């Protein structure tokens, strides 16, 4: 697997930070300043010698309508992402296959079912032999094993202990559940200390342990860690086809703010992902 790369383009008209996600065949504009029209032109030139089939442009509020003029679509809004300012995620596709989602209507129905179930922020009490704790570097091998068991394909190489260790060093917070000395469930908060937000991600539970609502409790623990660090914008990108994960975020008070079409490879194909966002500052402290 060719690992992702960061690249900066600098011209007389703009500066752009790109994230080159080779595995998922997508190019992402994470930061920019300067002439938006010139940026789009420069990106199109860059794409001519690449194999990317999707471009994601993280736009400032004042530019998303301008990007519509150049063929970009609004896919999601990350409220409070940029130190309290909203981020508009725009997308541009280079193939009809990448642009077309076969599961869109089914995903709409799943979302409707999530809303029908209603909100319930209460968490179940797991049996005594389930131990919840924050992960350490000593857990990287077992965490990688968990992701290897749960996902055949995953957007990042979480099945490799070296990669898990790398993201921990970069500031990601992992919480896990142990049962008989085995990690049976885990989730992480990928913290961005520049923009003061965190993505709740890497959610995985072994099938035989899913009846106890472990993930809901793990996410609550992660939220508590984020509040301690004054990180109030929490968000997650959940598989649109997963009733369970979308329901968990809705019940925990997250708001659906869009869907990223064929965003990344997970399980066995490119899948659509729902965006869920929450302002942790609106909740009373525990």
PyMOL commands that set and color helices and strands:
alter all, ss='L'
color gray80, all
select helices_A, chain A and resi 36-47+64-68+96-99+104-117+137-150+161-169+207-212+214-228+243-251+280-282
alter helices_A, ss='H'
color red, helices_A
select strands_A, chain A and resi 5-10+14-21+26-34+54-60+73-82+85-93+130-134+173-179+182-192+197-205+233-239+255-266+269-279
alter strands_A, ss='S'
color yellow, strands_A
deselect
rebuild
show_as cartoon
